[in-house]
């Protein structure tokens, strides 16, 4: 079976993904660079950013989760809200000055 759009794929997402987000990392702060694969991140797990993770595209959120970016590489210190609940789609966020991210508040 071939899917022609992302909405069709989302209809098949199981309820187990309700407390998570699907993200794609980008090599430029405005998401005009190379986009990586899609990654699924569960709530309350800290993810240290790689040296080429300059921005993030938020593609799917299963529930009203929030994505936070932190100044430290262990999800501590000052944090910034990157995504408000239920605003998923092709949304690009710069990660300049941030070294880790966490999905939370689901």
C-alpha angles and dihedrals in degrees: 000000000000122000117215099190140025093243091065090054092049090057087066096051110119123234088249086080092061094105098047148068134226112224138179120203122221133202095224129058092236094046092247092120132076114316118214130215122295114268128197116220124191123215121276096017117124117223121194113217122240125234091262097045100107099147141008132221112209108212106169140009118186096202137004093298125155126220115218128193120205135205092226125062093238099057094262133118127035113359134198127207109239100175134028118212117285096004095115123141132091093338119157123202127183115232096196109148092011126108106181142024137205134189108224147150094055 
